[in-house]
């Protein structure tokens, strides 16, 4: 027993026994946050792989996911913009992607898992680059 600042006695053994527990609890809570925050991929139809051809209109190389926007010609002579969700920049770079790999105006062929709601877009599976290389998304 030791006297605390206010003159009361404190059992240091009891206090030190709770410090590891509190540290472990804090670590578990800190790690659980990012896992819980990540969204589901249920909005994509992973049973259908669709291929579209078009021109890249924009690339958003940001966390938590890279997005590629591709303008695909439609039957009326216009174009439909597809928003394609990719992995995180970190995962893409570890698999060989570079932020400068795609740029606006590049002609690409894209394999994607479409959105279940029918909107133009989906989860990127593969992209064939202008030089013919095919890479996973």
N, CA, C and O atoms as CSV, one atom per row, in Angstrom:
chain,resi,resn,atom,element,x,y,z
A,1,UNK,N,N,0.837,-1.182,0.000
A,1,UNK,CA,C,0.000,0.000,0.000
A,1,UNK,C,C,0.881,1.243,0.000
A,1,UNK,O,O,1.932,1.293,0.638
A,2,UNK,N,N,0.414,2.241,-0.736
A,2,UNK,CA,C,1.103,3.514,-0.858
A,2,UNK,C,C,0.061,4.597,-0.708
A,2,UNK,O,O,-1.104,4.396,-1.050
A,3,UNK,N,N,0.478,5.762,-0.192
A,3,UNK,CA,C,-0.472,6.874,-0.089
A,3,UNK,C,C,-0.580,7.598,-1.406
A,3,UNK,O,O,0.424,7.914,-2.045
A,4,UNK,N,N,-1.836,7.862,-1.815
A,4,UNK,CA,C,-2.123,8.614,-3.029
A,4,UNK,C,C,-1.980,10.101,-2.718
A,4,UNK,O,O,-1.756,10.469,-1.565
A,5,UNK,N,N,-2.106,10.959,-3.729
A,5,UNK,CA,C,-1.958,12.399,-3.545
A,5,UNK,C,C,-2.946,12.969,-2.527
A,5,UNK,O,O,-2.642,13.935,-1.827
A,6,UNK,N,N,-4.108,12.373,-2.454
A,6,UNK,CA,C,-5.113,12.906,-1.536
A,6,UNK,C,C,-5.014,12.302,-0.141
A,6,UNK,O,O,-5.856,12.581,0.712
A,7,UNK,N,N,-4.011,11.488,0.098
A,7,UNK,CA,C,-3.797,10.907,1.409
A,7,UNK,C,C,-4.419,9.541,1.580
A,7,UNK,O,O,-4.194,8.895,2.604
A,8,UNK,N,N,-5.199,9.071,0.608
A,8,UNK,CA,C,-5.798,7.749,0.723
A,8,UNK,C,C,-4.781,6.699,0.313
A,8,UNK,O,O,-3.847,6.984,-0.437
A,9,UNK,N,N,-4.966,5.488,0.807
A,9,UNK,CA,C,-4.026,4.425,0.476
A,9,UNK,C,C,-4.436,3.758,-0.842
A,9,UNK,O,O,-5.624,3.619,-1.133
A,10,UNK,N,N,-3.451,3.355,-1.624
A,10,UNK,CA,C,-3.670,2.767,-2.935
A,10,UNK,C,C,-2.912,1.447,-2.993
A,10,UNK,O,O,-1.754,1.374,-2.584
A,11,UNK,N,N,-3.557,0.416,-3.494
A,11,UNK,CA,C,-2.914,-0.871,-3.681
A,11,UNK,C,C,-2.314,-0.892,-5.086
A,11,UNK,O,O,-3.049,-1.051,-6.060
A,12,UNK,N,N,-1.005,-0.737,-5.209
A,12,UNK,CA,C,-0.339,-0.677,-6.514
A,12,UNK,C,C,-0.464,-1.990,-7.273
A,12,UNK,O,O,-0.539,-1.987,-8.501
A,13,UNK,N,N,-0.485,-3.093,-6.573
A,13,UNK,CA,C,-0.614,-4.389,-7.234
A,13,UNK,C,C,-1.954,-4.474,-7.976
A,13,UNK,O,O,-1.991,-4.948,-9.111
A,14,UNK,N,N,-3.034,-4.033,-7.370
A,14,UNK,CA,C,-4.346,-4.060,-8.011
A,14,UNK,C,C,-4.375,-3.157,-9.242
A,14,UNK,O,O,-4.917,-3.529,-10.282
A,15,UNK,N,N,-3.792,-1.977,-9.116
A,15,UNK,CA,C,-3.790,-1.025,-10.224
A,15,UNK,C,C,-2.976,-1.567,-11.402
A,15,UNK,O,O,-3.416,-1.450,-12.545
A,16,UNK,N,N,-1.817,-2.149,-11.158
A,16,UNK,CA,C,-0.952,-2.648,-12.229
A,16,UNK,C,C,-1.539,-3.876,-12.911
A,16,UNK,O,O,-1.187,-4.171,-14.053
A,17,UNK,N,N,-2.440,-4.605,-12.222
A,17,UNK,CA,C,-3.066,-5.766,-12.813
A,17,UNK,C,C,-4.059,-5.368,-13.901
A,17,UNK,O,O,-4.294,-6.154,-14.819
A,18,UNK,N,N,-4.638,-4.198,-13.833
A,18,UNK,CA,C,-5.637,-3.759,-14.807
A,18,UNK,C,C,-5.020,-3.043,-16.014
A,18,UNK,O,O,-5.692,-2.881,-17.033
A,19,UNK,N,N,-3.780,-2.620,-15.922
A,19,UNK,CA,C,-3.138,-1.900,-17.032
A,19,UNK,C,C,-3.018,-2.790,-18.271
A,19,UNK,O,O,-3.377,-2.333,-19.356
A,20,UNK,N,N,-2.531,-4.046,-18.176
A,20,UNK,CA,C,-2.477,-4.879,-19.390
A,20,UNK,C,C,-3.863,-5.128,-19.993
A,20,UNK,O,O,-4.017,-5.101,-21.214
A,21,UNK,N,N,-4.856,-5.365,-19.163
A,21,UNK,CA,C,-6.213,-5.575,-19.659
A,21,UNK,C,C,-6.707,-4.350,-20.417
A,21,UNK,O,O,-7.275,-4.475,-21.502
A,22,UNK,N,N,-6.493,-3.174,-19.852
A,22,UNK,CA,C,-6.931,-1.936,-20.505
A,22,UNK,C,C,-6.193,-1.728,-21.823
A,22,UNK,O,O,-6.786,-1.265,-22.798
A,23,UNK,N,N,-4.915,-2.063,-21.863
A,23,UNK,CA,C,-4.128,-1.913,-23.093
A,23,UNK,C,C,-4.630,-2.851,-24.189
A,23,UNK,O,O,-4.745,-2.451,-25.348
A,24,UNK,N,N,-4.923,-4.079,-23.826
A,24,UNK,CA,C,-5.421,-5.052,-24.802
A,24,UNK,C,C,-6.799,-4.625,-25.302
A,24,UNK,O,O,-7.073,-4.697,-26.500
A,25,UNK,N,N,-7.657,-4.185,-24.402
A,25,UNK,CA,C,-8.997,-3.739,-24.798
A,25,UNK,C,C,-8.909,-2.551,-25.755
A,25,UNK,O,O,-9.647,-2.494,-26.739
A,26,UNK,N,N,-8.019,-1.608,-25.478
A,26,UNK,CA,C,-7.860,-0.440,-26.346
A,26,UNK,C,C,-7.354,-0.861,-27.726
A,26,UNK,O,O,-7.807,-0.327,-28.739
A,27,UNK,N,N,-6.423,-1.811,-27.775
A,27,UNK,CA,C,-5.892,-2.274,-29.061
A,27,UNK,C,C,-6.973,-2.975,-29.885
A,27,UNK,O,O,-7.073,-2.766,-31.094
A,28,UNK,N,N,-7.774,-3.802,-29.227
A,28,UNK,CA,C,-8.847,-4.503,-29.940
A,28,UNK,C,C,-9.849,-3.511,-30.507
A,28,UNK,O,O,-10.278,-3.647,-31.653
A,29,UNK,N,N,-10.219,-2.526,-29.721
A,29,UNK,CA,C,-11.172,-1.519,-30.197
A,29,UNK,C,C,-10.596,-0.700,-31.352
A,29,UNK,O,O,-11.309,-0.378,-32.303
A,30,UNK,N,N,-9.322,-0.369,-31.270
A,30,UNK,CA,C,-8.689,0.426,-32.335
A,30,UNK,C,C,-8.640,-0.351,-33.642
A,30,UNK,O,O,-8.840,0.223,-34.712
A,31,UNK,N,N,-8.374,-1.654,-33.567
A,31,UNK,CA,C,-8.298,-2.464,-34.779
A,31,UNK,C,C,-9.671,-2.819,-35.325
A,31,UNK,O,O,-9.811,-3.048,-36.526
A,32,UNK,N,N,-10.675,-2.871,-34.483
A,32,UNK,CA,C,-12.018,-3.235,-34.929
A,32,UNK,C,C,-12.673,-2.117,-35.730
A,32,UNK,O,O,-13.520,-2.396,-36.578
A,33,UNK,N,N,-12.313,-0.881,-35.492
A,33,UNK,CA,C,-12.918,0.256,-36.184
A,33,UNK,C,C,-12.778,0.192,-37.693
A,33,UNK,O,O,-13.787,0.279,-38.393
A,34,UNK,N,N,-11.559,0.042,-38.233
A,34,UNK,CA,C,-11.404,-0.002,-39.686
A,34,UNK,C,C,-12.103,-1.201,-40.327
A,34,UNK,O,O,-12.621,-1.085,-41.438
A,35,UNK,N,N,-12.127,-2.332,-39.656
A,35,UNK,CA,C,-12.785,-3.505,-40.218
A,35,UNK,C,C,-14.290,-3.259,-40.290
A,35,UNK,O,O,-14.922,-3.572,-41.299
A,36,UNK,N,N,-14.851,-2.712,-39.250
A,36,UNK,CA,C,-16.286,-2.445,-39.220
A,36,UNK,C,C,-16.668,-1.374,-40.241
A,36,UNK,O,O,-17.768,-1.416,-40.790
A,37,UNK,N,N,-15.790,-0.429,-40.499
A,37,UNK,CA,C,-16.112,0.689,-41.378
A,37,UNK,C,C,-16.144,0.292,-42.844
A,37,UNK,O,O,-16.740,1.009,-43.649
A,38,UNK,N,N,-15.521,-0.828,-43.226
A,38,UNK,CA,C,-15.462,-1.213,-44.623
A,38,UNK,C,C,-16.820,-1.731,-45.089
A,38,UNK,O,O,-17.491,-2.471,-44.371
A,39,UNK,N,N,-17.216,-1.336,-46.293
A,39,UNK,CA,C,-18.545,-1.696,-46.783
A,39,UNK,C,C,-18.570,-3.085,-47.403
A,39,UNK,O,O,-17.531,-3.687,-47.676
A,40,UNK,N,N,-19.757,-3.565,-47.611
A,40,UNK,CA,C,-19.994,-4.860,-48.235
A,40,UNK,C,C,-19.883,-4.722,-49.752
A,40,UNK,O,O,-20.055,-3.636,-50.305
A,41,UNK,N,N,-19.596,-5.834,-50.407
A,41,UNK,CA,C,-19.557,-5.843,-51.861
A,41,UNK,C,C,-20.820,-6.480,-52.427
A,41,UNK,O,O,-20.840,-6.896,-53.585
A,42,UNK,N,N,-21.881,-6.560,-51.612
A,42,UNK,CA,C,-23.139,-7.168,-52.045
A,42,UNK,C,C,-23.812,-6.379,-53.160
A,42,UNK,O,O,-24.675,-6.916,-53.854
A,43,UNK,N,N,-23.436,-5.121,-53.345
A,43,UNK,CA,C,-24.074,-4.315,-54.397
A,43,UNK,C,C,-23.607,-4.707,-55.795
A,43,UNK,O,O,-24.173,-4.252,-56.789
A,44,UNK,N,N,-22.572,-5.553,-55.877
A,44,UNK,CA,C,-22.055,-6.014,-57.162
A,44,UNK,C,C,-22.517,-7.445,-57.420
A,44,UNK,O,O,-22.558,-8.262,-56.500
A,45,UNK,N,N,-22.862,-7.746,-58.658
A,45,UNK,CA,C,-23.264,-9.092,-59.038
A,45,UNK,C,C,-22.013,-9.884,-59.414
A,45,UNK,O,O,-21.538,-9.812,-60.548
A,46,UNK,N,N,-21.490,-10.632,-58.456
A,46,UNK,CA,C,-20.247,-11.373,-58.673
A,46,UNK,C,C,-20.454,-12.642,-59.503
A,46,UNK,O,O,-19.501,-13.379,-59.757
A,47,UNK,N,N,-21.700,-12.901,-59.927
A,47,UNK,CA,C,-21.978,-14.047,-60.783
A,47,UNK,C,C,-21.978,-13.672,-62.261
A,47,UNK,O,O,-22.057,-14.551,-63.119
A,48,UNK,N,N,-21.889,-12.380,-62.567
A,48,UNK,CA,C,-21.887,-11.901,-63.958
A,48,UNK,C,C,-20.632,-11.085,-64.208
A,48,UNK,O,O,-20.353,-10.124,-63.491
A,49,UNK,N,N,-19.892,-11.461,-65.205
A,49,UNK,CA,C,-18.724,-10.686,-65.617
A,49,UNK,C,C,-19.062,-10.045,-66.956
A,49,UNK,O,O,-19.319,-10.741,-67.938
A,50,UNK,N,N,-19.060,-8.722,-66.991
A,50,UNK,CA,C,-19.432,-7.945,-68.177
A,50,UNK,C,C,-18.185,-7.287,-68.747
A,50,UNK,O,O,-17.305,-6.865,-67.996
A,51,UNK,N,N,-18.107,-7.197,-70.064
A,51,UNK,CA,C,-16.985,-6.512,-70.722
A,51,UNK,C,C,-17.507,-5.289,-71.459
A,51,UNK,O,O,-18.481,-5.370,-72.208
A,52,UNK,N,N,-16.849,-4.152,-71.238
A,52,UNK,CA,C,-17.194,-2.923,-71.966
A,52,UNK,C,C,-15.916,-2.306,-72.523
A,52,UNK,O,O,-14.826,-2.509,-71.987
A,53,UNK,N,N,-16.069,-1.551,-73.604
A,53,UNK,CA,C,-14.955,-0.829,-74.204
A,53,UNK,C,C,-15.292,0.653,-74.213
A,53,UNK,O,O,-16.431,1.040,-74.472
A,54,UNK,N,N,-14.309,1.465,-73.931
A,54,UNK,CA,C,-14.532,2.895,-73.935
A,54,UNK,C,C,-13.244,3.651,-73.693
A,54,UNK,O,O,-12.143,3.113,-73.807
A,55,UNK,N,N,-13.421,4.930,-73.351
A,55,UNK,CA,C,-12.266,5.795,-73.069
A,55,UNK,C,C,-12.324,6.262,-71.628
A,55,UNK,O,O,-13.379,6.632,-71.115
A,56,UNK,N,N,-11.174,6.237,-70.995
A,56,UNK,CA,C,-11.066,6.715,-69.613
A,56,UNK,C,C,-11.377,8.207,-69.602
A,56,UNK,O,O,-10.794,8.975,-70.367
A,57,UNK,N,N,-12.297,8.612,-68.732
A,57,UNK,CA,C,-12.583,10.045,-68.597
A,57,UNK,C,C,-11.943,10.622,-67.340
A,57,UNK,O,O,-11.638,11.813,-67.280
A,58,UNK,N,N,-11.740,9.763,-66.332
A,58,UNK,CA,C,-11.149,10.265,-65.084
A,58,UNK,C,C,-10.674,9.082,-64.253
A,58,UNK,O,O,-11.262,8.001,-64.303
A,59,UNK,N,N,-9.601,9.294,-63.485
A,59,UNK,CA,C,-9.106,8.316,-62.519
A,59,UNK,C,C,-8.971,9.034,-61.184
A,59,UNK,O,O,-8.309,10.067,-61.087
A,60,UNK,N,N,-9.611,8.475,-60.149
A,60,UNK,CA,C,-9.494,9.026,-58.789
A,60,UNK,C,C,-8.651,8.056,-57.973
A,60,UNK,O,O,-9.141,7.025,-57.510
A,61,UNK,N,N,-7.388,8.396,-57.804
A,61,UNK,CA,C,-6.433,7.547,-57.090
A,61,UNK,C,C,-6.432,7.984,-55.625
A,61,UNK,O,O,-5.523,8.688,-55.186
A,62,UNK,N,N,-7.442,7.571,-54.878
A,62,UNK,CA,C,-7.593,7.991,-53.487
A,62,UNK,C,C,-8.026,6.810,-52.627
A,62,UNK,O,O,-8.540,5.815,-53.138
A,63,UNK,N,N,-7.817,6.928,-51.325
A,63,UNK,CA,C,-8.325,5.939,-50.373
A,63,UNK,C,C,-9.784,6.202,-50.100
A,63,UNK,O,O,-10.197,7.358,-50.193
A,64,UNK,N,N,-10.578,5.240,-49.778
A,64,UNK,CA,C,-10.205,3.844,-49.557
A,64,UNK,C,C,-10.181,3.005,-50.839
A,64,UNK,O,O,-9.663,1.888,-50.828
A,65,UNK,N,N,-10.732,3.522,-51.942
A,65,UNK,CA,C,-10.733,2.777,-53.202
A,65,UNK,C,C,-10.405,3.707,-54.358
A,65,UNK,O,O,-10.786,4.878,-54.365
A,66,UNK,N,N,-9.695,3.165,-55.331
A,66,UNK,CA,C,-9.451,3.883,-56.577
A,66,UNK,C,C,-10.706,3.735,-57.429
A,66,UNK,O,O,-11.311,2.664,-57.470
A,67,UNK,N,N,-11.092,4.801,-58.103
A,67,UNK,CA,C,-12.223,4.767,-59.037
A,67,UNK,C,C,-11.737,5.145,-60.424
A,67,UNK,O,O,-10.971,6.093,-60.595
A,68,UNK,N,N,-12.198,4.385,-61.415
A,68,UNK,CA,C,-11.909,4.683,-62.814
A,68,UNK,C,C,-13.248,4.960,-63.487
A,68,UNK,O,O,-14.193,4.186,-63.338
A,69,UNK,N,N,-13.327,6.054,-64.221
A,69,UNK,CA,C,-14.548,6.409,-64.939
A,69,UNK,C,C,-14.278,6.215,-66.425
A,69,UNK,O,O,-13.323,6.765,-66.973
A,70,UNK,N,N,-15.135,5.424,-67.068
A,70,UNK,CA,C,-14.950,5.096,-68.478
A,70,UNK,C,C,-16.207,5.499,-69.242
A,70,UNK,O,O,-17.318,5.122,-68.868
A,71,UNK,N,N,-16.022,6.267,-70.313
A,71,UNK,CA,C,-17.127,6.651,-71.194
A,71,UNK,C,C,-17.279,5.562,-72.258
A,71,UNK,O,O,-16.379,5.322,-73.062
A,72,UNK,N,N,-18.450,4.911,-72.236
A,72,UNK,CA,C,-18.725,3.802,-73.143
A,72,UNK,C,C,-19.765,4.266,-74.161
A,72,UNK,O,O,-20.822,4.763,-73.775
A,73,UNK,N,N,-19.478,4.108,-75.468
A,73,UNK,CA,C,-20.457,4.507,-76.485
A,73,UNK,C,C,-21.755,3.707,-76.328
A,73,UNK,O,O,-21.724,2.505,-76.064
A,74,UNK,N,N,-22.902,4.392,-76.495
A,74,UNK,CA,C,-24.190,3.698,-76.419
A,74,UNK,C,C,-24.813,3.575,-77.811
A,74,UNK,O,O,-24.267,4.087,-78.788
A,75,UNK,N,N,-25.948,2.901,-77.893
A,75,UNK,CA,C,-26.608,2.618,-79.179
A,75,UNK,C,C,-27.134,3.870,-79.864
A,75,UNK,O,O,-27.365,3.853,-81.073
A,76,UNK,N,N,-27.328,4.959,-79.120
A,76,UNK,CA,C,-27.891,6.197,-79.675
A,76,UNK,C,C,-26.825,7.160,-80.183
A,76,UNK,O,O,-27.143,8.276,-80.596
A,77,UNK,N,N,-25.573,6.742,-80.156
A,77,UNK,CA,C,-24.494,7.610,-80.613
A,77,UNK,C,C,-23.918,8.483,-79.506
A,77,UNK,O,O,-22.987,9.254,-79.738
A,78,UNK,N,N,-24.464,8.364,-78.322
A,78,UNK,CA,C,-23.948,9.111,-77.175
A,78,UNK,C,C,-22.960,8.261,-76.399
A,78,UNK,O,O,-22.355,7.336,-76.942
A,79,UNK,N,N,-22.806,8.581,-75.140
A,79,UNK,CA,C,-21.918,7.787,-74.300
A,79,UNK,C,C,-22.516,7.674,-72.905
A,79,UNK,O,O,-23.239,8.557,-72.444
A,80,UNK,N,N,-22.199,6.572,-72.250
A,80,UNK,CA,C,-22.620,6.310,-70.883
A,80,UNK,C,C,-21.364,6.186,-70.033
A,80,UNK,O,O,-20.441,5.448,-70.378
A,81,UNK,N,N,-21.335,6.902,-68.934
A,81,UNK,CA,C,-20.155,6.847,-68.064
A,81,UNK,C,C,-20.313,5.731,-67.039
A,81,UNK,O,O,-21.286,5.697,-66.285
A,82,UNK,N,N,-19.353,4.826,-67.022
A,82,UNK,CA,C,-19.293,3.748,-66.048
A,82,UNK,C,C,-18.333,4.140,-64.936
A,82,UNK,O,O,-17.204,4.551,-65.203
A,83,UNK,N,N,-18.778,4.016,-63.687
A,83,UNK,CA,C,-17.926,4.249,-62.517
A,83,UNK,C,C,-17.466,2.886,-62.021
A,83,UNK,O,O,-18.285,2.052,-61.635
A,84,UNK,N,N,-16.174,2.661,-62.030
A,84,UNK,CA,C,-15.617,1.363,-61.671
A,84,UNK,C,C,-14.832,1.451,-60.369
A,84,UNK,O,O,-13.851,2.187,-60.264
A,85,UNK,N,N,-15.283,0.690,-59.388
A,85,UNK,CA,C,-14.592,0.651,-58.106
A,85,UNK,C,C,-13.465,-0.366,-58.185
A,85,UNK,O,O,-13.637,-1.471,-58.697
A,86,UNK,N,N,-12.300,0.033,-57.664
A,86,UNK,CA,C,-11.125,-0.836,-57.663
A,86,UNK,C,C,-10.691,-1.085,-56.219
A,86,UNK,O,O,-11.331,-0.623,-55.275
A,87,UNK,N,N,-9.612,-1.810,-56.072
A,87,UNK,CA,C,-9.009,-1.993,-54.754
A,87,UNK,C,C,-8.431,-0.675,-54.257
A,87,UNK,O,O,-8.524,0.354,-54.926
A,88,UNK,N,N,-7.838,-0.726,-53.082
A,88,UNK,CA,C,-7.196,0.463,-52.517
A,88,UNK,C,C,-5.908,0.755,-53.293
A,88,UNK,O,O,-5.354,-0.139,-53.932
A,89,UNK,N,N,-5.431,2.004,-53.238
A,89,UNK,CA,C,-4.162,2.325,-53.900
A,89,UNK,C,C,-3.021,1.419,-53.430
A,89,UNK,O,O,-2.173,1.022,-54.229
A,90,UNK,N,N,-3.001,1.095,-52.148
A,90,UNK,CA,C,-1.954,0.256,-51.584
A,90,UNK,C,C,-1.955,-1.131,-52.232
A,90,UNK,O,O,-0.908,-1.624,-52.653
A,91,UNK,N,N,-3.122,-1.752,-52.308
A,91,UNK,CA,C,-3.222,-3.086,-52.902
A,91,UNK,C,C,-2.878,-3.028,-54.388
A,91,UNK,O,O,-2.156,-3.890,-54.891
A,92,UNK,N,N,-3.386,-2.024,-55.090
A,92,UNK,CA,C,-3.087,-1.923,-56.530
A,92,UNK,C,C,-1.592,-1.745,-56.778
A,92,UNK,O,O,-1.038,-2.359,-57.690
A,93,UNK,N,N,-0.944,-0.920,-55.981
A,93,UNK,CA,C,0.501,-0.704,-56.185
A,93,UNK,C,C,1.297,-1.976,-55.893
A,93,UNK,O,O,2.304,-2.243,-56.550
A,94,UNK,N,N,0.851,-2.760,-54.909
A,94,UNK,CA,C,1.554,-4.012,-54.595
A,94,UNK,C,C,1.368,-5.047,-55.711
A,94,UNK,O,O,2.161,-5.981,-55.825
A,95,UNK,N,N,0.329,-4.886,-56.529
A,95,UNK,CA,C,0.107,-5.829,-57.635
A,95,UNK,C,C,0.617,-5.293,-58.968
A,95,UNK,O,O,0.371,-5.892,-60.015
A,96,UNK,N,N,1.334,-4.158,-58.932
A,96,UNK,CA,C,1.978,-3.656,-60.143
A,96,UNK,C,C,1.385,-2.410,-60.765
A,96,UNK,O,O,1.927,-1.889,-61.739
A,97,UNK,N,N,0.275,-1.919,-60.217
A,97,UNK,CA,C,-0.309,-0.692,-60.747
A,97,UNK,C,C,0.549,0.511,-60.385
A,97,UNK,O,O,1.285,0.498,-59.398
A,98,UNK,N,N,0.438,1.553,-61.207
A,98,UNK,CA,C,1.061,2.848,-60.914
A,98,UNK,C,C,-0.010,3.918,-61.094
A,98,UNK,O,O,-0.887,3.771,-61.945
A,99,UNK,N,N,0.046,4.994,-60.307
A,99,UNK,CA,C,-0.977,6.046,-60.443
A,99,UNK,C,C,-1.065,6.639,-61.844
A,99,UNK,O,O,-2.103,7.183,-62.220
A,100,UNK,N,N,0.008,6.542,-62.617
A,100,UNK,CA,C,0.041,7.134,-63.959
A,100,UNK,C,C,-0.286,6.129,-65.062
A,100,UNK,O,O,-0.189,6.457,-66.245
A,101,UNK,N,N,-0.669,4.920,-64.690
A,101,UNK,CA,C,-0.908,3.853,-65.657
A,101,UNK,C,C,-2.068,4.157,-66.605
A,101,UNK,O,O,-2.003,3.830,-67.790
A,102,UNK,N,N,-3.119,4.778,-66.092
A,102,UNK,CA,C,-4.274,5.159,-66.896
A,102,UNK,C,C,-4.452,6.658,-66.843
A,102,UNK,O,O,-4.266,7.280,-65.797
A,103,UNK,N,N,-4.813,7.235,-67.968
A,103,UNK,CA,C,-5.070,8.679,-67.982
A,103,UNK,C,C,-6.265,8.965,-68.880
A,103,UNK,O,O,-6.640,8.143,-69.716
A,104,UNK,N,N,-6.844,10.117,-68.700
A,104,UNK,CA,C,-8.009,10.515,-69.496
A,104,UNK,C,C,-7.691,10.393,-70.981
A,104,UNK,O,O,-6.635,10.824,-71.445
A,105,UNK,N,N,-8.619,9.802,-71.710
A,105,UNK,CA,C,-8.452,9.623,-73.146
A,105,UNK,C,C,-7.958,8.248,-73.550
A,105,UNK,O,O,-8.061,7.881,-74.721
A,106,UNK,N,N,-7.419,7.471,-72.606
A,106,UNK,CA,C,-6.936,6.127,-72.935
A,106,UNK,C,C,-8.104,5.220,-73.326
A,106,UNK,O,O,-9.125,5.177,-72.641
A,107,UNK,N,N,-7.940,4.493,-74.441
A,107,UNK,CA,C,-8.933,3.502,-74.859
A,107,UNK,C,C,-8.660,2.212,-74.096
A,107,UNK,O,O,-7.540,1.702,-74.109
A,108,UNK,N,N,-9.696,1.680,-73.423
A,108,UNK,CA,C,-9.530,0.495,-72.592
A,108,UNK,C,C,-10.680,-0.483,-72.824
A,108,UNK,O,O,-11.767,-0.108,-73.263
A,109,UNK,N,N,-10.402,-1.738,-72.516
A,109,UNK,CA,C,-11.431,-2.766,-72.431
A,109,UNK,C,C,-11.447,-3.194,-70.971
A,109,UNK,O,O,-10.406,-3.506,-70.392
A,110,UNK,N,N,-12.646,-3.206,-70.380
A,110,UNK,CA,C,-12.775,-3.431,-68.953
A,110,UNK,C,C,-13.683,-4.625,-68.688
A,110,UNK,O,O,-14.771,-4.726,-69.255
A,111,UNK,N,N,-13.229,-5.526,-67.824
A,111,UNK,CA,C,-14.069,-6.599,-67.304
A,111,UNK,C,C,-14.540,-6.170,-65.926
A,111,UNK,O,O,-13.731,-5.794,-65.077
A,112,UNK,N,N,-15.857,-6.225,-65.700
A,112,UNK,CA,C,-16.391,-5.733,-64.421
A,112,UNK,C,C,-17.545,-6.590,-63.943
A,112,UNK,O,O,-18.235,-7.240,-64.729
A,113,UNK,N,N,-17.736,-6.574,-62.636
A,113,UNK,CA,C,-18.920,-7.173,-62.027
A,113,UNK,C,C,-19.912,-6.039,-61.862
A,113,UNK,O,O,-19.660,-5.110,-61.095
A,114,UNK,N,N,-21.055,-6.097,-62.579
A,114,UNK,CA,C,-21.963,-4.944,-62.623
A,114,UNK,C,C,-22.693,-4.694,-61.304
A,114,UNK,O,O,-22.811,-5.574,-60.452
A,115,UNK,N,N,-23.172,-3.468,-61.174
A,115,UNK,CA,C,-24.013,-3.106,-60.037
A,115,UNK,C,C,-25.337,-3.847,-60.148
A,115,UNK,O,O,-25.883,-3.978,-61.244
A,116,UNK,N,N,-25.849,-4.323,-59.044
A,116,UNK,CA,C,-27.124,-5.054,-59.037
A,116,UNK,C,C,-28.313,-4.155,-59.378
A,116,UNK,O,O,-29.336,-4.635,-59.869
A,117,UNK,N,N,-28.177,-2.840,-59.117
A,117,UNK,CA,C,-29.313,-1.933,-59.357
A,117,UNK,C,C,-29.441,-1.510,-60.818
A,117,UNK,O,O,-30.340,-0.742,-61.160
A,118,UNK,N,N,-28.550,-2.003,-61.686
A,118,UNK,CA,C,-28.648,-1.706,-63.110
A,118,UNK,C,C,-27.966,-0.420,-63.554
A,118,UNK,O,O,-27.909,-0.137,-64.751
A,119,UNK,N,N,-27.454,0.358,-62.620
A,119,UNK,CA,C,-26.730,1.585,-62.982
A,119,UNK,C,C,-25.430,1.227,-63.691
A,119,UNK,O,O,-24.879,0.150,-63.462
A,120,UNK,N,N,-24.931,2.117,-64.553
A,120,UNK,CA,C,-23.677,1.828,-65.257
A,120,UNK,C,C,-22.482,1.928,-64.307
A,120,UNK,O,O,-22.154,3.006,-63.813
A,121,UNK,N,N,-21.860,0.819,-64.071
A,121,UNK,CA,C,-20.708,0.787,-63.179
A,121,UNK,C,C,-20.570,-0.578,-62.569
A,121,UNK,O,O,-21.355,-1.484,-62.847
A,122,UNK,N,N,-19.562,-0.721,-61.732
A,122,UNK,CA,C,-19.361,-1.997,-61.077
A,122,UNK,C,C,-18.002,-2.096,-60.427
A,122,UNK,O,O,-17.290,-1.109,-60.245
A,123,UNK,N,N,-17.672,-3.317,-60.088
A,123,UNK,CA,C,-16.396,-3.640,-59.448
A,123,UNK,C,C,-15.436,-4.110,-60.536
A,123,UNK,O,O,-15.733,-5.057,-61.264
A,124,UNK,N,N,-14.303,-3.458,-60.644
A,124,UNK,CA,C,-13.333,-3.786,-61.691
A,124,UNK,C,C,-12.745,-5.174,-61.468
A,124,UNK,O,O,-12.315,-5.503,-60.363
A,125,UNK,N,N,-12.727,-5.982,-62.521
A,125,UNK,CA,C,-12.044,-7.273,-62.483
A,125,UNK,C,C,-10.713,-7.155,-63.217
A,125,UNK,O,O,-9.654,-7.421,-62.648
A,126,UNK,N,N,-10.778,-6.752,-64.491
A,126,UNK,CA,C,-9.551,-6.583,-65.275
A,126,UNK,C,C,-9.685,-5.364,-66.172
A,126,UNK,O,O,-10.789,-4.925,-66.495
A,127,UNK,N,N,-8.550,-4.834,-66.560
A,127,UNK,CA,C,-8.528,-3.753,-67.542
A,127,UNK,C,C,-7.418,-4.070,-68.542
A,127,UNK,O,O,-6.299,-4.426,-68.172
A,128,UNK,N,N,-7.769,-3.926,-69.825
A,128,UNK,CA,C,-6.754,-4.069,-70.865
A,128,UNK,C,C,-6.301,-2.664,-71.226
A,128,UNK,O,O,-7.084,-1.833,-71.686
A,129,UNK,N,N,-5.021,-2.424,-71.005
A,129,UNK,CA,C,-4.433,-1.097,-71.227
A,129,UNK,C,C,-4.247,-0.825,-72.714
A,129,UNK,O,O,-4.300,-1.749,-73.526
A,130,UNK,N,N,-4.028,0.442,-73.076
A,130,UNK,CA,C,-3.819,0.781,-74.492
A,130,UNK,C,C,-2.670,0.013,-75.149
A,130,UNK,O,O,-2.694,-0.224,-76.356
A,131,UNK,N,N,-1.658,-0.378,-74.355
A,131,UNK,CA,C,-0.525,-1.125,-74.924
A,131,UNK,C,C,-0.782,-2.633,-75.000
A,131,UNK,O,O,0.101,-3.395,-75.395
A,132,UNK,N,N,-2.016,-3.071,-74.616
A,132,UNK,CA,C,-2.375,-4.481,-74.713
A,132,UNK,C,C,-2.208,-5.278,-73.434
A,132,UNK,O,O,-2.694,-6.405,-73.338
A,133,UNK,N,N,-1.519,-4.701,-72.439
A,133,UNK,CA,C,-1.362,-5.422,-71.174
A,133,UNK,C,C,-2.711,-5.538,-70.464
A,133,UNK,O,O,-3.502,-4.595,-70.446
A,134,UNK,N,N,-2.955,-6.699,-69.887
A,134,UNK,CA,C,-4.181,-6.950,-69.143
A,134,UNK,C,C,-3.810,-7.089,-67.667
A,134,UNK,O,O,-2.984,-7.927,-67.305
A,135,UNK,N,N,-4.431,-6.256,-66.810
A,135,UNK,CA,C,-4.093,-6.311,-65.400
A,135,UNK,C,C,-5.358,-6.444,-64.549
A,135,UNK,O,O,-6.435,-5.986,-64.931
A,136,UNK,N,N,-5.202,-7.073,-63.406
A,136,UNK,CA,C,-6.310,-7.279,-62.467
A,136,UNK,C,C,-6.557,-5.994,-61.696
A,136,UNK,O,O,-5.640,-5.227,-61.403
A,137,UNK,N,N,-7.825,-5.789,-61.379
A,137,UNK,CA,C,-8.224,-4.580,-60.642
A,137,UNK,C,C,-8.435,-4.859,-59.189
A,137,UNK,O,O,-8.774,-3.952,-58.429
